[in-house]
Amino acid sequence: MAADDGRGAGPAAAESADAERPWARVRRVMGPDGVAWLLIVPLLWPVPLLNRLHVESGAVLALAAWFVAGYAALRAFAAGHGFGPVLRGRVTRIALPAVLMTVPLAWAPNCGYVEGFGYFLLFVVPTAVLATSAAWAQGSLRAGRAPSVGRLFARHAALGIVLVVIGPAYDLLLHPQFYTYNHVFGAIVGPVYDEELVWRPGLVAFRALTLVWAVVLFAVGSAARARVTRDLRRVEGWLALAGLAGLVLAAGYSRAGRLGIVTTVEALRQTMPATVDVGTLRLHADSLDARTVGFAAHAAHRLDSLLGVRPSRPVEVWIYPDASTRARLTGARVTSVAPVWLREPQVHVLAEQFEDLFPHELVHAYAREFGMPVLRASPAVGLVEGLAVALEPPDGGPSPAELVAADRRFAWADNLEGALSPWGFWTGRGGVSYAVTGAFVGWLLDRYGAEPLRTAYRTGSPEAAYGRPVRELAAAWQADQERFAALPVDARARAGARFDAPSLFERRCPHWVPRWERARRRSAEALEQGDIPGAVREAEDALDRAPEDPAVRAAWARALLAAARYEEVRARLATWPDSTRSGALRVVAADLAALSGDSVAARAEYDRVRRAQPASARETRALLVARHALAGRPDVLRRLRGADATSVVAMVDSFGTSPGPGGGRGEWERQVLAWQSDAAWTAGDLDAARAFAVRARDAYAAVGDDPGARFQQEAVQRFRWLVSRSSLPGQVP
């Protein structure tokens, strides 16, 4: 048998190489798959995110490998070449796209190149092997019938498309997960907007099964060829190998949950065994308290009245204890998700973010009731997220409408139509897309009510629902932005910070978290847990790797301050100019002065940092007031680290000097009312919580802090509603 692997010219080629045209010579040397890679890979170079060798480009290249390697293998097998040489040719050709994907490094830096190369190997190589084995099986089963390569490739392509569709449909439509592993394109490892992608062992296990499938197809094809030659002993041997590989596949798929290939509802229940039914919600967590249940119940009641609909099925609310657990189970580390396409409406959120993010995600679960069929969402992604943003309760900061009104750099109406589309929304800056669509949908609700919005949501066509083109609606909306005669004092600064944040497609290194940033986070976690030696060790490692990073410097100083290594901190601070110090590092410097007995310098620095904070950073400003008050008590100041709000208030009352007018006394007193309301709520005293919230609302309103007043008014309404119900269904005592 000839040793050629399908380059397009056998050993009996009639023309000499010198007589060939250049392109024909390239085709002869590179083979059909080499030529295909030369044509395909450059198409990725100008595409943001795909022009870096990482998980997204790896999936695209693996998908291409199914067709490229399959076609080349079919040609080679039709020419009579053996499996071994053909497989080697397909695998070695994979080096070409890997090399070509280094070219964009000239304009698209890839800080995670090594990790990306690992994903490339894990995605593309098994797919190329599987495609070659599938081609071998196809050609073998039709041996002796002179099959057309074109016809065989059409079937090969159809098989690939079926695998591409069936795998994600099974994973994402039948399981509560946001990752999917696929025999053709490799994987989607989680939500694309997660800053740090989740590495799960199940991916390796699944790609191992891909190779086992390749063994099955190779063995079946080899048995078919042996049958043509009537070599029954070899037929039996190959079928035995296929059967053995089939048993491995059966064992792997039967243990898919244990291997991490899929996530089942039962796995979620084992992790979050506490369950409470309250109204249309079913809450799941490792433990549940009355505050969480009450907050969830009120959030649902609020949407009942705002949208005029209720979920037809109970909403399963999964409250994860930490980000690592959610990443392990669902593939989403940071992103909260409401998979509206599942049969059961669901919300997946972290416990520590529950009160901040649950109301947003619950809107998606409610909107299923008037979404389009099957996907149960709107074809206009901007309406999906815009509705959720518009119906979020006040968060203490400027509203989306105020943010848009505060930033005059953009003609929002001109960009709105693009923001409503999937491509325009997801490729744009998240801060811009969410705020603009949220402000627009909120305007539609205020002006026209919920009914036409439900129609626009289902069809994805505001024009059909409102009888006016989107551009006309957008122009009317933008004209109404002028109604904001007065905006929150920090609305412009908050808008600038939010709208200037780059999108995933604009980041220098998407999905890459530097090693020093990981060390800094570990240091902060260790410090929070009281592991001071561990915090110091991680902080020193981070500083060695990124000595100029402001956050790293602050983390290092905090860790060494906790270890009472004052002189080291003082010596290092002396080498860092004031102009390079972040606000966090200035607080550390003030702490150092206070702990060293210089309360005058400490108080002056605390005041400077507080005045530089945005007005909506109320807790941060109040905590700086507490530090100011306790600057003369180093023994008490040490206890501030990690103390909750109630403890901070008690320390100031017991040991501190009441802040004077210049020290933020009013800010302190207003925030103390908010903290007292929150503490009473946690303790279950709803009457006291409401009374404190009313006082806080009035105090914020008196100084013109409208966002703060709105936030407290929302709390007042929540407590009033909860008090009106002596008990909730499934209420936790």
N, C-alpha and C positions, 0 to 999 in steps of 0.2 A: 504494500500500500504506500502511496506517495506520502512524503513527509510535509508537503505544503499545507498551510493552515488556512487557506482561503484568501490570499492576498489579491486574487483576481487574475493571476497569470501562473499557469503550471510550469513544470520543468520543460515542457515541449513548446514553449512560446517561440513563434517563428521569427519575430523581429528582434534585432539586437537592441540593447539598452540605448546605444548611441543614436539609434534611429527614432526613438520614441520622442513624442512631444513632452514638454515639461510636466503638464498636468497628468498625462497618461503615466509618466514615470512616478509621480507622487502617488497615484492610485495603485500602481503595482507594488510600490514599497510599503505604503501605509495600509493597504487593504481597505475594504469598504467601511469598516468601523473606524479606522484611523481617519479617513477622509470625513466621515460623519462628525467625529469629535472636533475636527478642525473647523467645521462649519457651525456646530451647535454652541460650543463653549463661548466664542466671541459674542454671541447674542446676549450672554449674561453680563458681560463687562459693563455696559452702560446702565444696568438696572440696580438701583440702590438695594442693599441687603443681599441680593443674589450675587453681587460681584465680589463677595468675600467667601472664602472656602470655610463654610460652617454648616450648621444643620439645615438651613433653608436651601442653600445651593446643593448640599449633599443629596437632599431629597429629590430635587429637580434632575440632577445628574443620574441618580439611581433610576428614576423613571425613564430617562433617555436610554440608560444602559439596557433596559429590557428590550427595547426595539432595536438599538444599534447592535448589541451583541447577538441578539436573536437572529437578525437578518444575516449578519456575517457568518454565523454558525450554520444556518440553513444552506447558504451558498457553498460553504466548504464541505458540508456533509453530502450535498448533491453532487459535488465534484469527486466524491470518493475518499475524502480525507478521514483519518481516524479521530476518535474522541479526544485522546490525550493531546495531540498537537493543536487541535482546534481550541480546546479549553485553554491551553497555555497562551495561544495567540490572543484570545479574548481578554484574559486577565492581564497580560503584559500591555495590551493596548490601553488599559485603564490608566497607565502612568501618564498618558498624553493629556487627558483632561486635568489631572492633578497638576501637571506642569503648567498648562495653559491658565489655570486658575491662580497662579502666582503673579501673572502679568498685572492684574488690577492693583496689586500692592503699590504700584507707582502712584496711584491717585486715590485708592481706597484702603487705608491702613487696616490691617487685620491683627489686632492684639491677641486674639485667640486662635492664631493659625494652627498651633499644635493640636489644640482641642478640635478645631474644625477638620484637620487632616484625619484625626481619629474617626470622626463622624463619617467622613468621606469613605474611608476604608470599610467601616461597618455597614454603610448603606450600599455602596456601589459594587464592591467585590462580590458579596453573596448574591446580589441580583444578577450580575453578569454570569456567575456560575449557574444559577437557576435557569436563566434564559438559554444558556448553552445546552443544559440537560433537557430542557423542554424541546429545543430544536432537534436534539438527538432522538428523543422519544417520538416526535412527529415523523421525522424522516424514516425511522426504523419501522414504525407501524405501517408505513405505506411502501416499504421496500419492495422493489420489483414492479411497481406500478408507474414508474417514471413521473413522480409528482412534480407539479410546477412549483418553483421556489416562490413565485408571487402568491400562489394560492395558499401555500403553507405559511407564508409570512402573514397573510391576512388572518388566518386562524390564530397564529401566534399573537398578533396584535389584539385580536378580540379577547383571547384569554387574559392578556395583560390588563385590558380595560375592565374585564369582569373582576379580576383580583383587586384592582385599584378601587373599585366601587364597593365590593362586598365587604372587604375588611373594615374600612371606616364606618360603613353602615352598621355592621354588627357591633363594633366597639362603641360608637358614639350615640347610636340610636337606642341601644339596649342596655347601656351601662352608664353609671354616674361618674364618668371620667372625661378628661380633656386632652388625652393623649391617644394615639392610635399607632400600632405597629403594623407594617405592611410588607408582604413578601416582594412587592415590586418597588415601591418608592422608599422603603426603609422605615420612616417614622415621621409622625408629628409628635414631638416630645411634650408639648404643652401649649398654653396660650402664647401667641407670638409676642405679646407685649410684656411678658415676664422679663425683668431685667436679667435675672440669672436663671438659665434654663436648668431643668431638673434632670439629673442623671439617675436612671433607675435600672437596676440589674435585669429587670424584665426585658429590656431592649436586647441585651446580649443573648438571653435565653431564646427570644423570638427569632433573632437572626440565625441562631444555631439550628432552629427548626427549619428555616429557609434552606440551609445546606442539607438537612436531612431530606427535605423534599427533592432537592437536586439528586441525592443518592437514589431515591425511589424512581425518579424519571429516568436516570441513567440505567438503573438495573432493568426497568421495564423495557426500555429501548434495546438494551443489549440482549435481553431474552428474546425479543422479537427477531432480532438479526440472527441469533443462534437457531431459532426455529426455522428460518428460511433455509439454513444449511443443514437442518435435521440433526443438529448436535444436541440431543435431548439431555445429556448430562450437563452441558453448560446452561441450557434452558432452566433446568431445575436449580442450578447454582445461583443464577441471576434472580430467579423468582424467590429463592430463599432469602437473598440479600434484600430484595424489595419488601418481603414480608417482615424481616427483622427491622428494617427502617420504618415500616408502617407501625410496628409496635412502639417504637420510640416516639413517633408522632402522636399516637394515641395516648401514650403516657404523658407527653408534654401538654397536649391540649386539655386532657382531663385534669391536669394540675395547673391550668393557666392562672387561676387566682393566686395560688401559692407562689408561683414563679414570678408574679408581678406583670403578667401579660395583659390581664384585664383586672378591673376592680369591680367587685360585686357589691350590691346593697348590703349583703350580710357582712362583708368586711367593714363597711362603714358602721353598721350597728354594733359590731364587736368593739370598735374603737370609741364610739359615742353611744353607750348603752342607755343613758338617761333620756326618756321620751316623755313629752307632755303635749297633749292636744289642747289647743286654745283657739276656739272659733274655727276659721278655715286654715289654721296653721298646725303643723305637727313639728315640734322642735326636737332636735336630737343633739346631745352634747355629752361630754364625759360627766358633767354635773350641771344642774340648772337651778337658778334661784328665782325668787319672786320678781326681782328687778328685771331680769332678762325676759321673763314671761310677760310681764306687764308692758315693757317697751315694745315687744313684738306685737302684742294684742292691739296696742294703741296705733302702731304703724299700719296694721291691717285695717282698723276702723277708719283711719284717716283716708286711706285710698278708696275704701268703700264709698265715701261721700264725694271725693274729688273726681273719681272716674265713673261712678254710677254702675259699676260691675263688681261681681264677686267671683272668685275662682270656683269653677264647677267641680274641682277635685281638691282635696287638701294639699296645701303647699308643704313639701318636705323641706325643712330648714335644717341644714347640717352645719353645726357650729364647731369648728375644729379648735383643738386646744392650742396649737401652734402651727407655724408655717411649715415646719419640717414634716409634720404629720399629714397636712394637706398635700404637700408635694409628693410624699410617698404614695398616697392613696389615689390622687387625682391627676398629678402632673402639673398642678397650678401652685406655685409657691407664693406669689404676691397677688395675682389677679383674682378678685372675687368674681364668681360666675353664676348665672342663672340659666341653665341649659333648657330653654323653652321648648326645644324640639322633642324632649323625652315625653313618654306617656304620662308620667307623674311630674307635675310642676315642682321644681326644686330650686333651692338657693344654697350656695356653698360660701361660707364666710368664716373668717377667723374670729375667735372669741374676743381678742383684744381690739378688734375693729368693728365689733358688732353694731354698736350704736352709731358709728360713723357711716358704715357701708350697707348695712342691711336694708334701710329704707329704699335706697337706690335699686338694689337687686330685686327687692320685692315688687317694684313697679313692673319689671320685666315679667315676673310670674303672673301678675294681674293682666298685663297686656296680651297674654296668650289668648284671652277670651275674645279678643277682636282682631287677632293677627290673621295672616293669610293661612290657608290650609297647609297641613303637613309640618312646615317649619314653625308655624304659630308665632311669627314675628312679622315685621314690616319689610318689604323689599327695599325700602329707603332706610339705610342704616342710621342716617342722621335723625330720623324720627324715632327709631328705637332708643338710642342713647339720649336724644334730646328730651323725650318724654320723661325718662328716668331722672334726668338732671332737673327738669322743670318741677317735678313733684317731690324732690328732696326737701325735707324740712330745713329750716334755717340752721346754719352751722356756726353762726357767730361772726362770719366774715361777710364781705360784700356779696350780694346775689349775682348770679350770672348776668342778669340784665344790667346791674350796676357796673360790673367788670367791663362789659361791652361798651357801655356808655362812657366809661372813663378813658378808654383807649381810642383815640381818634386817628391812629396811624393807618387803619385799614378801612376800606369801603366794604363793610360787612355784607351789605345787600348784594354786592357784585359776586361775593364768594359763597353765598349761602347755597345756591343751587348745587355747586360742586360738593359742598360739605354734606348735603343730604345723600349723595350717592356713595356706594360702598368704597370705591377706589378713592374718591376725594376725601372721605371721612378718615379712612385708616392710614392713608399716606400723609395726611396733614398732621400738624402738631396737635397732640392730644388735648392740651390745654385750650387751644383755639377751637377745635372741633366740638368738644363737649360744651364749652361755655356758649358759643354762638348758637348751636342748635338748641341748647337748653333755654337760652333767652328767647329764641324765636318761637319754640313750642309753648313756652310760658305765655308769650304774648297772644298766640292763637287761642289758648285756653281762656285767658282773661277776656278776650274780645268776642269770641264766638262760642265758647262753651265746649263741653266734652264730646257731644254727639258728632259734629262734623270731623273732629280730630280722630275719632275712632274709625271713621270711613277713610280718611286720608292715611291712617296707619295701616289699615288692612290692604289698601290698594297701592300704597306707595306714591299716590298722586294727590298732592294738595290741590292741584288745579281742579280735579274732578270733584273734590269734596267742597271746595269753597267757591267754585265758579270763577276763579281768577288765576292767572298765571303765577307761577312761583315768584318771578321777578317783580310782579306788581305787589304781591303780598310782602315780599322782602323790602320793597321800597317804602311801603306804608309802615312796616315794622321799624325800619331804621329812622323814619321821620319821627316816630313816637319816642325814640331814644332821647329826643330833646326835652322830654317831659321831666327829666331828672334835673331839677333846678339845683339841688344840693346832693352831693355824693359823699359817702363815707370818706374820712380824711385820708385813709391809706388805700382807697380804691385804685388810684392810678398806679401806685407802687405794686400793689398786689396783681393788678392786671398785667403790668410789664413783666413781673417775675413769672407769671403763669404762661403768658403768651410767647415769651421768649425761650421757654424750655424746648430744646430740639426734639423732634420726633425720632422714632426708632430709625427711620430712614436717613436721618440727618446726623446721627451720632457717629463719632469717629470710630468707635469699636462697639457695635451692637452686641448684646448678650455677653459682654465681658466685664467681669468684676475683678479689678486688680488684686493681687495677693495682699498688698498692704491694706486695701479696704476690707478684705475679709479678716485680716488680723485685727484691724481696728474694731470691727463689729464684735469679734470674739472677746476683745478686751472689754468692751462695754458690757457684754453679757456677763463676763466673769465678775466685773465690778458690781453689777446689779445683784449677783448671787452671793456676794461677799467673799469671793475668791480673789483676794488682793494679789497674792504672788502670781496667779495665772493672768490677772489683768495686766500686771507689770510686764510679764514675759511677752505677752502678745503685743502690748503697746510698744515695747522696745523693738520687737521684730518689725512692726509697721513703720516705726520711725527710721530704722536702718534702710528700709526699702524706699521710703518716700519722705525724706527729711524736709521737703519744702511744702508738703501738703498741709493746709491749715487745720483740717479736721483731724489728721493724724497727730499733729503737734498738740492740739487740745486734748486728745485722748491720752497721749503720753503724759502730759502734765497732770491730768486728773488722776491717772493711775499712780503716779509717783507721789502725788500729794496724799492720796489715801494711804500710801505706805509710809507716810511721815518722812519722806526723803526730801525735805524742804530745800536744803542747800543745793542739791542737784538741779531741782526745778529752778531755783533762783539763778544759778549759774547759766543754765541753758536759756532762760528768758532774757538774760542780759545780752545774749548773742543774736536774738531775734528782734529786729527793729520794730518800733511801735506801728509803723505803717503796714507791716505784714501780719499784724495780729488780727485774728478773727474775733467776733464777739464772744465766742465760747472761750477762747484763750484769754481774753481780757477778764472774764469772770474768774478763771483759774488764778490769774495774777492777783485779782482782788482778794480771792480766798487766801492766797499765800500771804498777802499783807496782813489780813485779819488774823490768821493763825499765828503769825509772827509778832502780833501785838500792835501793829500799826493800823488801828481802826480808822483813823482820819483818812489815810490814803485809800484804804479799802472802801470806805463809804463814798469817796469822791469817784472812784472807778465804777462802783455799782451804779451810781447815778448816771454816769456817762453812758454805760451800756444800756441801761433802762430807757433812756431818752432816745437811743438809736433804734429801739425795737418798734415794729409796726403797732399801731393802736389796737389792732385785733388780736395781738399776741398777749391777751390779758393775763393768762396764767403765768407766762414767762415774766412779764413786768411785775406782777405781784410777788413772785418768788424772789425777784431781785430786791423788792422792797423789804421782804423778810430778811434777806441777807444783810441789807443795810441796817436794819434794826438790831440784828444779832452780831454785828461786826465786833462789838466790844466783848463778846462772850465766846472766845474760841472753843471752849469745851462744849458749848451748845451748837455752835456752827458746824462742828464735825458731824453732828447727828442729823443735819439737814439732808445729807446725801441719802437718797433712797426713801426718805420719809414721805408718807402720803399727805394730802392736803390738810386733813384734820390734825395730824401731828404737827405740821408746820404752824398752823394757827395756834395750837396749844403752846408751842415753844415761844412764839412771839408774845402771847398773852402772859406767859409765866416768867419769861426771862428777858424779853426784849423791851426796848424803849419804844413807846408808841410812835410810829412815823410822823414826822412833822409835815407841814404843807409842802415843803420843798422836797421831801423824800417820797412823794407819791402816796400820801395818806388816803386821798380819795380813791385812787385806783385800788389800794389795798382793801379798803372797806367794802367797795363794790364787789370785788372778787371774793372776799370772805363770805358775803351773802350767797353768792353762787355756790361756793364750796359747801356752805351749811345746808343749802337746799339739796345738793347732791348727796351729802352724808346722810341726811334724814331719809332720802329716798332709798338709799342702800339699806338703812336700818328698818325700812318698812313703815315709817311714819309719814304717810302721804299728806296728811293735813299740815304738818310742819314743813314738809318739802314744798308744798304749794305756797305757804305763807312766806317762806324765804324767797322763793322764785318771784313772787309778786313784788317784794321789796327790792330785789335785784333788778327786775324789769324797770321799776320806777326810777331807781338810781341811775341806770344807764340812760334812760330816756331823758332824765333831767340834765345830763351833760351832753346831749346830742349824739350819743352812741347808738344809732339806730340798729346796726347789726347785733350789738349786744342785747338791746331791748327785744328784738325779734326772737333771738335765741331763747331768752328767758320767758317770753310770752308763749312760745311753743311748749316749754316745760310746764307753764301754768295750765295750759289746755290739756296736756297729758295727765297731770295730776288730778285735775278736776274730773276728767273722764274716768280715771281709775277709781277715784273716791266714790263716784256715782254708782260703781259696781262693787258691792260689798265683797264679792268673790268672782273670780273668772273661772270658766270651765278649765279644769286641769291646773288651777293655780297652785304653785309651789308655796308652802307655808314658810 
